[in-house]
Amino acid sequence: MHRTALLITFALALNAQEATTPTPAPAPAAAPAAAPKSVDFKVLDEGLLEEKWFSIQVPFAKVEEADFFWLKPGLDLTGKTLQFMPWDDPVSLRAGRDDKDKARAQKLTDSLPGLIMRNLEAPLSGKITLSRKAGDYQLVGRVVDANAKSTAARFFAPAAIGAAETVTWDFKIVDAKTQEVVAAFHHRVVSATVMSTVDSKLEKWLKAFGPFFLQRLTKAS
């Protein structure tokens, strides 16, 4: 009997303790994730260089071999393979271009990847392998403006800006695995007289760009 009374007393005490113990407050709900900040990409070169195409905001530099360029600090493509990708469709970022200009832009879009690749093979030989099929890094570009003036127009008004034949393009190098942009370029060539063409100006530019590319994207010999 005494034992039964003890059990009853213990049970009553336990119930009283549970009744007086406060119930823990529920944990506060997790705060909603902050919305990603929109990036205020700049437009440079009188509207022809759109940072948003490169997906990065960088301090572009200017040299004779490239109107605008940027390289990721420490970038070194020595011993790597650079894959030349088909270029994006051309865009007309300069108002007033006609069908002839757009046709010229499309023709350049089709030919520039191969033209740049062929002209870089010799200066980059033994340092960077160039390929159409696969690579550690990929090069892709786009034509952003083309002005296909006739030879006659350049003959009669060689000094007029409107008479010049021009082409402006972007290209970037991305890591093939991560798609991180590691190099960005923007350049224009101008043929203002009958003594040259955009094609000959491109060839001249590439002869200077090859050594520049080698020096900037590989270790010193």
PAZAPA-4460 file (N, C-alpha, C; in steps of 0.05 Angstrom, whole numbers, plus 32768, in hexadecimal, padded with zeros to 4 digits):
% residues 221
    n_x    n_y    n_z   ca_x   ca_y   ca_z    c_x    c_y    c_z   seq   type   mol
   8011   7FE8   8000   8000   8000   8000   8011   8019   8000     1      M     A
   8025   8018   8011   8038   802F   8013   8046   8034   7FF8     2      H     A
   804D   801D   7FEA   805A   8020   7FD0   8047   802C   7FBB     3      R     A
   802E   8025   7FBC   801A   8030   7FA9   8017   804E   7FAD     4      T     A
   8017   8056   7FC7   8014   8073   7FCD   802C   8082   7FC2     5      A     A
   8044   8077   7FC4   805C   8084   7FB9   805B   8088   7F9B     6      L     A
   8051   8073   7F8E   804F   8074   7F71   803B   808A   7F68     7      L     A
   8024   808B   7F77   8010   809F   7F70   801B   80BB   7F75     8      I     A
   802A   80BF   7F8B   8036   80D9   7F91   804A   80E1   7F7B     9      T     A
   805A   80CE   7F73   806E   80D3   7F5E   8061   80DC   7F44    10      F     A
   804C   80CD   7F3C   803E   80D3   7F23   8031   80EF   7F24    11      A     A
   8026   80F6   7F3B   8019   8110   7F3E   802F   8126   7F3C    12      L     A
   8046   8122   7F48   805C   8135   7F46   8066   8139   7F2A    13      A     A
   8068   8122   7F1B   8072   8123   7F00   805E   8133   7EEE    14      L     A
   8044   812E   7EF2   8030   813C   7EE2   8031   815A   7EE8    15      N     A
   8035   8161   7F02   8036   817D   7F09   804E   818B   7EFC    16      A     A
   8065   817C   7EFB   807D   8188   7EEF   8079   818C   7ED1    17      Q     A
   806C   8179   7EC3   8067   817C   7EA6   8055   8193   7EA1    18      E     A
   8041   8196   7EB4   802E   81AC   7EB0   803B   81C7   7EB2    19      A     A
   804F   81C9   7EC4   805B   81E3   7EC8   8073   81E8   7EB6    20      T     A
   807E   81D4   7EA8   8094   81D8   7E95   808B   81E5   7E7C    21      T     A
   8096   81FD   7E75   808C   820B   7E5D   8093   81FC   7E43    22      P     A
   8081   81FD   7E30   8085   81F1   7E16   8098   8202   7E06    23      T     A
   80AD   81F6   7DFB   80C1   8206   7DEB   80B3   8214   7DD4    24      P     A
   80BB   822D   7DD0   80AF   823C   7DB9   80B9   8231   7D9F    25      A     A
   80A8   8231   7D8A   80B1   8227   7D70   80C8   8238   7D65    26      P     A
   80DA   822A   7D57   80F1   8239   7D4B   80E7   824C   7D36    27      A     A
   80F2   8264   7D35   80E9   8277   7D21   80EE   826D   7D04    28      P     A
   80DC   8274   7CF3   80DE   826B   7CD7   80F7   8278   7CCA    29      A     A
   8104   8268   7CB9   811C   8272   7CAB   8114   8289   7C9A    30      A     A
   8125   829E   7C9A   8120   82B5   7C89   8122   82AE   7C6B    31      A     A
   8111   82B8   7C5A   8113   82B2   7C3E   812E   82BB   7C32    32      P     A
   8138   82AB   7C1F   8152   82B2   7C13   8150   82CC   7C04    33      A     A
   8164   82DC   7C07   8164   82F6   7BFA   8165   82F3   7BDB    34      A     A
   8155   8303   7BCD   8155   8302   7BB0   8170   8309   7BA5    35      A     A
   8179   82FB   7B90   8194   8302   7B85   8194   831E   7B7A    36      P     A
   81AA   832C   7B7F   81AC   8348   7B76   81AF   8348   7B58    37      K     A
   81A0   835B   7B4B   81A3   835E   7B2F   81BE   836C   7B29    38      S     A
   81CB   8363   7B14   81E5   836E   7B0D   81E1   8385   7AF9    39      V     A
   81ED   839B   7AFF   81EB   83B3   7AEF   8201   83B3   7ADA    40      D     A
   81FD   83A3   7AC5   8212   83A1   7AB0   8214   83BB   7AA1    41      F     A
   822D   83C2   7A9A   8232   83DB   7A8B   8231   83D6   7A6D    42      K     A
   822D   83EB   7A5E   822F   83EA   7A41   8245   83FE   7A3A    43      V     A
   8259   83F5   7A2B   8270   8405   7A24   8273   8408   7A06    44      L     A
   8289   8415   79FE   828F   8418   79E1   8277   8422   79D1    45      D     A
   826B   8438   79DB   8254   8445   79CD   823E   8431   79C7    46      E     A
   8239   841F   79DA   8223   840C   79D8   8229   83F1   79CB    47      G     A
   8242   83ED   79C3   8249   83D5   79B5   8255   83BF   79C7    48      L     A
   825C   83C6   79E0   8266   83B2   79F2   8253   83AF   7A09    49      L     A
   8246   8398   7A0B   8232   8392   7A20   823E   837F   7A34    50      E     A
   8243   8388   7A4C   824E   8377   7A60   823D   835E   7A65    51      E     A
   8223   8361   7A63   8212   834A   7A69   8217   8332   7A57    52      K     A
   8222   8336   7A3F   8228   831F   7A2E   823F   830F   7A3A    53      W     A
   8251   831D   7A47   8268   830F   7A54   8260   8304   7A6F    54      F     A
   8249   830C   7A7A   823F   8303   7A94   8252   830B   7AAB    55      S     A
   8262   8320   7AA7   8275   8328   7ABC   8277   8347   7ABB    56      I     A
   827E   8352   7AD2   8286   836E   7AD3   82A4   836F   7AD9    57      Q     A
   82B3   837A   7AC7   82D0   837A   7ACA   82DC   8395   7AC2    58      V     A
   82F4   839B   7ACB   8301   83B3   7AC3   830F   83AF   7AA8    59      P     A
   8302   83B4   7A92   830E   83B0   7A78   8326   83C2   7A74    60      F     A
   833B   83B8   7A68   8352   83C7   7A61   8352   83CB   7A42    61      A     A
   8363   83DE   7A39   8364   83E3   7A1D   8382   83E3   7A14    62      K     A
   8386   83D5   79FE   83A1   83D4   79F2   839D   83D5   79D3    63      V     A
   83B3   83D7   79C5   83B1   83D8   79A8   83A5   83BF   799C    64      E     A
   83AC   83A8   79A8   83A3   838E   799E   8386   8387   79A5    65      E     A
   837A   8396   79B7   835E   8390   79BF   8352   83AA   79CA    66      A     A
   833C   83B3   79BE   8330   83CC   79C7   8328   83CA   79E5    67      D     A
   831D   83B4   79ED   8316   83AE   7A09   831D   8391   7A0E    68      F     A
   832B   838C   7A25   8330   8371   7A2C   8333   836E   7A4B    69      F     A
   832E   8356   7A54   8331   834F   7A70   8339   8332   7A72    70      W     A
   834C   832C   7A85   8355   8310   7A8A   8352   830B   7AA8    71      L     A
   8349   82F4   7AAF   8348   82EC   7ACB   8364   82EC   7AD7    72      K     A
   8369   82F9   7AED   8384   82F9   7AF9   8390   82DD   7AFC    73      P     A
   83A8   82DA   7AF3   83B6   82C0   7AF6   83AF   82AC   7AE0    74      G     A
   839E   82B4   7ACC   8397   82A2   7AB7   83AF   8298   7AA7    75      L     A
   83B1   827E   7AA3   83C7   8273   7A94   83BD   825A   7A85    76      D     A
   83BD   825C   7A6B   83B3   8246   7A5A   83C9   8235   7A4F    77      L     A
   83E1   8238   7A5A   83F7   8227   7A51   83F0   820A   7A54    78      T     A
   83F4   81FA   7A3F   83EE   81DE   7A3F   83D1   81D6   7A3E    79      G     A
   83BF   81EA   7A3C   83A3   81E5   7A3A   839A   81E4   7A1D    80      K     A
   8381   81D9   7A19   8375   81D9   79FF   835F   81ED   79FE    81      T     A
   835F   81FE   79EA   834A   8213   79E6   8338   820A   79CF    82      L     A
   831F   8206   79D5   830B   81FE   79C1   82FE   8216   79B5    83      Q     A
   82FD   8217   799A   82EF   822D   798C   82D3   8224   7986    84      F     A
   82C0   8232   7993   82A4   822C   7991   8297   823C   797A    85      M     A
   8280   8232   796F   8271   8243   795C   8269   825D   796A    86      P     A
   8269   8273   795C   8262   828D   7968   8244   8290   796B    87      W     A
   823C   82A1   797E   8220   82A8   7981   8217   82B7   7969    88      D     A
   81FC   82B8   7965   81F1   82C7   794F   81F9   82E4   7951    89      D     A
   81FE   82F1   793A   8205   830D   793B   81EE   831F   7945    90      P     A
   81F5   8335   7951   81E1   8349   7959   81E9   8364   794D    91      V     A
   81D5   8375   794A   81DA   8390   793F   81D6   83A4   7956    92      S     A
   81EB   83AC   7963   81E9   83BE   7979   81EC   83DB   7970    93      L     A
   81F2   83E0   7957   81F2   83FB   794B   81D9   83FF   793B    94      R     A
   81CB   8414   7940   81B2   841A   7932   81B8   8420   7914    95      A     A
   81A5   841A   7903   81A7   8422   78E7   81B4   840E   78D5    96      G     A
   81BB   83F6   78DF   81C7   83E2   78CD   81B2   83D5   78BC    97      R     A
   81B9   83D0   78A2   81A6   83C5   788F   81AB   83A7   788B    98      D     A
   819D   839B   7878   819F   837F   7872   81BB   8377   7868    99      D     A
   81C8   838A   785A   81E3   8384   7850   81F6   8383   7867   100      K     A
   81F3   8394   787B   8204   8393   7893   8200   837A   78A2   101      D     A
   81E6   8372   78A5   81E0   835A   78B4   81EB   8341   78A7   102      K     A
   81EA   8341   788C   81F5   832A   787D   8213   8328   7881   103      A     A
   8220   833F   7882   823D   8340   7886   8244   8336   78A2   104      R     A
   8233   833E   78B6   8237   8335   78D2   8234   8317   78D3   105      A     A
   8221   830B   78C5   821D   82EE   78C6   8235   82E0   78B9   106      Q     A
   823F   82EB   78A3   8256   82DF   7895   826E   82DF   78A7   107      K     A
   8273   82F5   78B5   8289   82F7   78C8   8286   82E4   78DF   108      L     A
   826D   82E1   78E9   8268   82CE   78FF   8270   82B1   78F7   109      T     A
   826B   82AA   78DE   8271   828F   78D5   828F   828C   78D1   110      D     A
   829D   82A1   78C9   82BA   829F   78C2   82CD   82A6   78D8   111      S     A
   82C6   82B7   78EB   82D9   82C1   78FF   82E4   82AB   7911   112      L     A
   82D4   8297   791B   82E1   8283   792C   82F8   8274   791E   113      P     A
   82F4   826C   7905   8309   825E   78F7   8320   8270   78F0   114      G     A
   831A   828A   78E9   832F   829D   78E3   8341   82A2   78FB   115      L     A
   8335   82A7   7912   8345   82AC   792A   8355   8293   7931   116      I     A
   8348   827C   7930   8356   8263   7937   836F   825E   7926   117      M     A
   836B   8261   790B   8382   825D   78F9   8399   8270   78FE   118      R     A
   8392   8289   7904   83A7   829D   7908   83B5   829A   7924   119      N     A
   83A8   828C   7936   83B4   8289   7951   83C5   826F   7952   120      L     A
   83C1   825D   793F   83CF   8243   7941   83ED   8246   7942   121      E     A
   83F9   8257   7931   8416   825A   7930   8421   8267   7949   122      A     A
   8417   827E   7952   8423   828A   796A   841E   827A   7984   123      P     A
   8409   826A   7985   8403   825B   799D   840E   823F   799D   124      L     A
   841A   8237   7987   8424   821C   7984   8437   8215   799B   125      S     A
   8433   81FE   79A7   8444   81F5   79BD   843C   8200   79D8   126      G     A
   8429   8213   79D8   8420   821F   79F1   8403   8218   79F7   127      K     A
   83F2   821E   79E4   83D5   8219   79E7   83CC   8209   79CE   128      I     A
   83BE   81F3   79D3   83B3   81E3   79BD   8397   81EE   79B6   129      T     A
   8392   81F1   799C   8379   81FB   7992   8369   81E4   7986   130      L     A
   834F   81E4   798B   833E   81CD   7982   8322   81D7   797B   131      S     A
   8315   81C8   796A   82F8   81CD   7964   82E6   81BA   7973   132      R     A
   82F2   81A5   797F   82E1   818F   798A   82DF   8190   79A8   133      K     A
   82F4   8195   79B7   82F3   8195   79D4   830A   81A5   79DF   134      A     A
   8307   81AD   79F8   831D   81BC   7A04   8319   81C2   7A22   135      G     A
   832E   81CA   7A2F   832C   81D3   7A4B   831D   81ED   7A4D   136      D     A
   8321   81FE   7A39   8314   8218   7A37   8306   821B   7A1C   137      Y     A
   82F2   822C   7A1B   82E3   8231   7A02   82E3   824E   79FB   138      Q     A
   82E5   8254   79E1   82E4   826F   79D7   82CB   8272   79C7   139      L     A
   82BB   8286   79CD   82A2   828B   79BE   82A0   82AA   79BB   140      V     A
   8294   82B2   79A5   8292   82CF   79A0   8278   82D6   7992   141      G     A
   8276   82EF   798B   825E   82F8   797C   8266   8313   796E   142      R     A
   825B   8317   7957   825D   8331   7949   8247   8343   7953   143      V     A
   824F   835B   795B   823B   836E   7967   8234   8385   7954   144      V     A
   8244   8388   793F   823F   839D   792B   824F   8399   7912   145      D     A
   8243   839D   78FB   8251   839C   78E2   8246   83B2   78D0   146      A     A
   8258   83BF   78C2   8251   83D4   78AF   825E   83CE   7895   147      N     A
   824F   83C3   7882   8259   83B9   7869   8257   83CF   7853   148      A     A
   8268   83E3   7855   8267   83F8   7841   8274   83EE   7827   149      K     A
   826B   83F9   7811   8276   83F1   77F7   8291   83FE   77F2   150      S     A
   82A0   83F2   77DF   82BA   83FD   77D8   82B7   841A   77CC   151      T     A
   82A1   841E   77BE   829D   8438   77B2   8299   844E   77C7   152      A     A
   828A   8447   77DC   8286   845A   77F1   82A0   8461   77FF   153      A     A
   82B1   844D   7803   82CA   8453   7810   82DE   8462   77FE   154      R     A
   82DA   845F   77E3   82EB   846D   77D0   82E5   848A   77CF   155      F     A
   82CA   8491   77CF   82C2   84AD   77CD   82C3   84BC   77E7   156      F     A
   82C1   84AD   77FE   82C1   84BB   7818   82D2   84AB   782B   157      A     A
   82EC   84A9   7825   82FD   8498   7836   8300   84A2   7853   158      P     A
   82FC   84BC   7857   8300   84C6   7872   82E7   84C6   7883   159      A     A
   82D0   84C0   7876   82B7   84C1   7885   82B3   84A8   7895   160      A     A
   82AC   84AB   78AF   82A7   8494   78C0   8291   8483   78B5   161      I     A
   827C   848F   78AA   8266   8480   78A0   826D   846F   7888   162      G     A
   8283   8476   787B   828C   8467   7863   829D   844F   786A   163      A     A
   82A7   844E   7883   82B9   8438   788A   82AB   841E   788D   164      A     A
   82B9   8409   7885   82AF   83EE   7889   82BA   83E4   78A4   165      E     A
   82A8   83DC   78B6   82B1   83D4   78D1   82A4   83BA   78D9   166      T     A
   82B1   83AE   78ED   82A5   8397   78FA   82AF   8398   7917   167      V     A
   829C   8393   792A   82A2   8393   7946   8298   8379   7952   168      T     A
   82A8   836D   7963   82A1   8353   796E   82AA   8350   798B   169      W     A
   829D   833E   7999   82A5   8335   79B4   82AF   8318   79B2   170      D     A
   82C1   8310   79C4   82C4   82F4   79C9   82CF   82F0   79E5   171      F     A
   82C8   82D9   79F0   82D0   82D3   7A0C   82DA   82B6   7A0D   172      K     A
   82EA   82B1   7A22   82F4   8296   7A27   82E8   828D   7A42   173      I     A
   82DC   8275   7A42   82D0   826A   7A5A   82DC   824F   7A61   174      V     A
   82DB   8249   7A7B   82E4   822F   7A84   82CF   821A   7A7B   175      D     A
   82D8   8205   7A6D   82C5   81F2   7A61   82B5   81E4   7A76   176      A     A
   82BF   81DF   7A8E   82B1   81D1   7AA3   829E   81E3   7AB2   177      K     A
   82A7   81FA   7ABA   8297   820B   7ACB   8288   8222   7ABC   178      T     A
   8291   8227   7AA4   8286   823D   7A94   828D   8258   7A9F   179      Q     A
   82A1   8259   7AB1   82AA   8273   7ABC   82B9   8282   7AA6   180      E     A
   82B2   829B   7AA3   82BF   82AC   7A8F   82DB   82B4   7A9A   181      V     A
   82F0   82AE   7A8B   830B   82B4   7A94   8319   82C9   7A83   182      V     A
   830D   82D0   7A6C   8319   82E4   7A5B   8303   82F0   7A4A   183      A     A
   8305   830A   7A45   82F1   8318   7A35   82FF   832C   7A22   184      A     A
   82F5   832D   7A0A   8301   833F   79F6   82EB   834D   79E5   185      F     A
   82F1   8365   79DD   82DE   8374   79CB   82F0   8385   79B9   186      H     A
   82EB   8383   799F   82FD   8390   798C   82EE   8398   7972   187      H     A
   82F9   83AC   7965   82EE   83B6   794C   8304   83BA   7937   188      R     A
   82FF   83B3   791E   8311   83BA   7909   8302   83CC   78F5   189      V     A
   8311   83DE   78E9   8305   83F2   78D7   8315   83F3   78BD   190      V     A
   8307   83F2   78A7   8313   83F6   788D   8307   840E   7880   191      S     A
   8316   8424   787F   830A   843E   7877   8312   8446   785A   192      A     A
   8323   8437   784D   832B   843E   7832   832B   8425   7820   193      T     A
   832D   842A   7806   832D   8413   77F3   8348   8404   77F4   194      V     A
   835B   840E   7804   8374   8400   7806   8373   83E8   7819   195      M     A
   835C   83E4   7826   835A   83CD   7838   833D   83C4   7839   196      S     A
   8339   83AD   7845   831E   83A2   784A   831D   8399   7867   197      T     A
   8305   8393   7870   8302   8388   788B   8311   836E   788E   198      V     A
   8311   835E   787A   8320   8344   787B   833E   8349   787E   199      D     A
   8349   835C   786F   8365   8361   7871   836C   836E   788C   200      S     A
   835A   837E   7896   835E   838A   78B1   835D   8375   78C7   201      K     A
   834B   8361   78C3   834A   834B   78D6   8364   833B   78D7   202      L     A
   836F   8336   78BF   8388   8327   78BD   839E   8337   78CB   203      E     A
   839F   8351   78C6   83B3   8362   78D3   83B1   8361   78F1   204      K     A
   8398   8364   78FA   8393   8363   7917   839C   8348   7923   205      W     A
   8396   8333   7916   839C   8318   7921   83BB   8314   7923   206      L     A
   83C9   831F   7910   83E7   831D   7912   83F2   832A   792B   207      K     A
   83E5   833F   7934   83ED   834D   794D   83E1   833F   7965   208      A     A
   83C9   8335   7962   83BB   8329   7979   83C7   830F   7982   209      F     A
   83D1   82FF   796F   83DC   82E5   7977   83F2   82E7   798C   210      G     A
   8407   82F7   7987   841C   82FA   799C   8412   8306   79B6   211      P     A
   83FF   8319   79B4   83F2   8325   79CC   83E4   830F   79DC   212      F     A
   83D5   82FE   79CE   83C6   82E8   79DB   83D9   82D5   79E8   213      F     A
   83EF   82CE   79DB   8403   82BC   79E6   840F   82C8   79FF   214      L     A
   8417   82E1   79FE   8424   82EE   7A15   8411   82F0   7A2D   215      Q     A
   83F8   82F6   7A29   83E6   82FB   7A3F   83DA   82E2   7A4B   216      R     A
   83D7   82CC   7A3B   83C9   82B5   7A44   83DB   829D   7A49   217      L     A
   83F5   82A0   7A48   8407   828A   7A4E   841E   8294   7A5F   218      T     A
   842C   8281   7A6B   8444   8288   7A7B   845A   8292   7A68   219      K     A
   846A   82A3   7A73   8481   82AD   7A63   8494   8296   7A5D   220      A     A
   849F   8296   7A45   84B1   8280   7A3D   84CB   8281   7A4E   221      S     A
***
